[in-house]
Amino acid sequence: MSGKEKIEIDEDTEMPSRAWEGIRVHQQYIKGPHLDPSTPITEDKIRFVCISDTHGKIERSPLCMPPGDVLLHAGDFTMRGQMKEIEKFDSYLGYLPYKVKVVIAGNHDLTLDDDLSQLNMESFGISKSDIKTHLKSKGIKSVKQMLSHAVYLQDSSVSICGIKIYGSPWFCLSGHGDISGGDNNSGCVELLNTVQKRVKPKYHVFGHIHEGYGVTSDGYTVFINASICNKKYQATNPPIVFDYAIPEGHNKEELLYMDKDF
């Protein structure tokens, strides 16, 4: 299909569970595969370590983070996007040994949304004036700049050893890793259609629905819900890892220079 194919609004977009029942009969739905984190890392592949929905928990009680080359955090690294939460998270990122850390925001990381109104912030006990004062004291202009130990993506991409990674702060997709309370699907039908019909990535890493943790596949794209926290916001789920073959003409030495490009 064309990469410019128009994605129409599904007639059941407001009822993702019913939409998924109609979609799933026309495609494969495979549980797994999981890569054992103890599998040796090789020079011809990039080992990605995926986490999401950590909500400030792993900084206090760090998980046993598996070895790897690149960390992918798919959002919700705070509870309310407060300055102290972001600083603690960034400090934790600096502690981790991965050569590159890629981060997107989630709905809890609300202060990274430049368009969020003062009214919405006040409902979470956050003041825009306090944020401006804090940023000024740090000599920076944006909350995003507080993530000094990460490549932050917001509807943008980065190339790592020839592997393109696109990051966007949108939520989970219908049918893969989106089962919430009452065994209902909570994902976006149009996002699933965009991923499967237009983008067609090898891997799609996300979070948001804690209960949907795990790995599935449609036979082409591997879908990874990397939520670390469970429904009770306890950091109980281990990171999920996968290996990606380095494209011809690239090598792991490029990782050593990534921090000079951003």
C-alpha positions in Angstrom: 0.0 0.0 0.0 1.1 3.6 -0.6 2.9 5.3 2.2 0.5 8.3 1.6 -2.7 6.2 1.9 -5.4 8.2 3.6 -6.6 6.6 6.8 -10.4 7.0 7.2 -12.1 7.3 10.5 -13.4 3.9 11.5 -17.2 3.7 12.1 -16.5 2.0 15.4 -13.8 4.5 16.5 -15.7 5.2 19.7 -16.0 1.5 20.5 -12.5 0.1 20.1 -13.4 -3.4 21.4 -16.0 -3.8 18.7 -13.7 -2.4 16.1 -11.0 -4.8 17.1 -13.3 -7.8 16.8 -13.9 -6.8 13.2 -10.3 -6.1 12.4 -8.7 -9.2 14.0 -10.5 -11.7 11.7 -8.6 -10.3 8.7 -5.1 -10.5 10.2 -2.6 -12.5 12.3 -2.4 -11.9 16.0 0.6 -13.6 17.5 1.7 -13.6 21.2 5.4 -12.9 21.6 8.2 -13.3 20.6 10.3 -12.5 23.7 14.0 -12.2 23.6 15.8 -13.6 26.6 17.7 -10.6 28.1 20.6 -12.9 29.0 21.2 -13.7 25.3 24.7 -12.4 24.4 24.9 -9.1 22.7 26.6 -9.2 19.3 28.5 -6.6 17.3 26.2 -6.9 14.2 23.0 -6.0 16.1 21.8 -3.2 18.3 20.3 -4.4 21.6 17.3 -2.2 22.5 16.0 -2.1 26.0 12.3 -1.0 26.2 10.6 0.6 29.2 7.5 2.7 29.7 5.2 4.0 32.4 7.8 4.1 35.1 6.1 7.0 37.0 9.1 7.8 39.1 9.2 4.4 40.7 12.4 2.9 39.2 14.4 5.9 40.5 13.5 5.0 44.1 13.6 1.2 43.7 15.6 0.5 40.6 14.8 -2.5 38.6 17.5 -4.9 37.4 18.0 -3.2 34.1 19.4 -5.7 31.5 22.5 -4.9 29.4 22.0 -3.3 26.0 23.1 -0.5 23.6 20.0 1.8 23.4 17.3 2.5 25.9 13.8 3.4 24.6 11.4 5.0 27.1 7.9 5.2 25.7 6.5 7.9 28.1 5.0 8.5 31.5 8.3 8.8 33.4 6.6 11.0 36.0 3.3 11.2 37.8 2.5 14.8 37.2 5.4 16.3 35.2 6.7 18.2 38.2 10.2 19.8 38.0 11.6 17.6 40.7 10.3 14.5 39.1 11.9 15.3 35.8 15.2 16.2 37.4 15.2 12.9 39.3 14.4 11.0 36.1 17.1 12.8 34.1 19.7 12.1 36.8 18.6 8.4 36.7 19.1 8.4 32.9 22.6 9.7 33.4 23.4 6.8 35.8 22.3 4.2 33.3 25.1 2.7 31.1 23.3 2.7 27.8 25.2 4.6 25.1 22.0 6.3 23.8 18.7 6.9 25.6 15.6 7.9 23.6 12.6 9.3 25.4 9.1 10.5 24.5 6.5 12.0 26.8 3.3 10.5 28.1 0.0 12.0 29.3 1.4 12.2 32.8 4.4 14.2 31.7 2.1 17.1 31.1 4.6 20.0 31.6 6.4 18.9 28.4 3.3 20.0 26.5 4.0 23.6 25.6 0.3 24.1 24.7 -1.1 23.0 28.0 -3.2 25.7 29.6 -2.6 27.3 33.0 -6.0 26.0 34.1 -5.1 22.4 33.3 -1.8 22.8 35.1 -3.4 24.2 38.2 -5.6 21.2 38.5 -2.4 19.2 39.0 -0.9 21.8 41.4 1.5 23.2 38.9 2.1 26.8 38.1 3.4 28.1 34.7 5.2 31.0 36.5 7.0 28.5 38.8 8.1 26.6 35.7 9.5 29.7 34.1 11.3 30.6 37.3 12.8 27.1 37.5 13.9 27.1 33.9 15.5 30.5 34.2 17.5 29.4 37.2 18.8 26.5 35.1 19.6 28.7 32.2 17.3 26.9 29.8 14.1 27.9 28.0 12.1 24.6 27.7 11.1 21.8 30.1 12.3 19.4 27.3 15.9 20.7 27.8 15.8 19.3 31.3 16.2 15.8 29.7 19.9 16.4 29.2 20.8 12.7 29.2 18.4 11.7 26.5 17.4 12.2 22.9 13.9 13.6 23.3 11.5 12.9 20.4 8.2 14.7 19.8 6.7 13.9 16.4 10.3 13.7 15.2 12.9 11.0 14.4 16.5 10.1 15.0 18.8 7.7 13.1 20.9 5.4 15.3 23.5 3.4 13.4 21.3 3.6 10.3 18.1 2.6 12.2 15.4 5.2 12.1 13.4 5.7 15.3 10.3 7.9 15.3 8.8 9.1 18.5 5.4 10.7 19.2 3.4 11.3 22.4 0.3 9.5 21.2 -1.3 6.7 23.1 -1.7 2.9 22.5 -3.3 1.3 19.5 -6.4 -0.8 19.3 -6.0 -4.6 19.7 -2.3 -4.7 20.7 -1.4 -4.1 24.4 -4.5 -2.1 25.1 -6.7 -4.4 27.3 -7.8 -2.4 30.4 -10.2 -3.0 33.2 -13.2 -5.2 32.3 -11.3 -6.9 29.5 -12.0 -4.0 27.2 -9.9 -2.5 24.4 -8.9 1.1 25.0 -6.7 1.9 22.0 -7.1 4.1 18.9 -8.3 2.3 15.8 -6.9 5.0 13.5 -3.5 4.7 15.1 -3.5 0.9 14.5 -4.5 1.5 10.8 -1.8 4.1 10.4 0.8 1.8 11.8 -0.3 -1.3 9.8 -1.3 0.3 6.5 0.9 3.4 6.2 4.0 3.3 8.4 4.6 -0.5 8.6 7.5 -0.4 11.2 9.4 -3.4 12.2 8.8 -2.6 15.9 6.2 -0.4 17.6 7.0 0.4 21.2 4.4 2.0 23.5 2.8 2.0 26.9 0.0 3.9 28.7 -2.2 0.8 29.4 -0.4 -0.9 32.3 -2.5 -4.0 32.1 -1.5 -4.5 28.4 2.2 -5.2 29.1 3.8 -7.7 26.8 4.6 -8.5 23.2 2.4 -9.3 20.2 2.9 -9.4 16.4 0.7 -9.2 13.3 3.3 -11.2 11.4 5.2 -8.1 10.2 5.3 -5.5 13.0 6.2 -6.5 16.6 4.1 -4.5 19.1 5.7 -4.0 22.5 3.8 -2.6 25.5 6.7 -1.9 27.8 4.8 -0.7 30.8 6.9 -1.2 33.9 4.2 -0.3 36.4 1.2 -2.5 36.9 -2.3 -1.3 37.5 -1.5 -0.3 41.1 1.6 1.7 39.9 4.0 -0.8 41.3 7.2 -1.3 39.2 6.8 -5.1 38.8 7.3 -5.7 35.0 10.8 -6.3 33.6 12.1 -4.3 30.7 11.6 -5.9 27.2 14.5 -6.3 24.9 15.0 -6.9 21.2 17.9 -7.0 18.8 17.9 -5.2 15.4 20.4 -6.0 12.7 22.7 -3.0 11.9 22.2 -1.9 8.3 25.0 -2.3 5.9 27.5 0.6 6.0 26.9 1.3 9.7 28.5 -0.1 12.9 28.3 0.2 16.7 31.1 2.7 16.8 28.6 5.3 15.7 27.0 5.1 19.2 30.1 6.7 20.7 29.5 9.9 18.8 25.7 10.2 19.2 25.9 12.6 22.2 27.9 15.0 20.0 25.0 15.2 17.5 22.3 16.5 19.8 
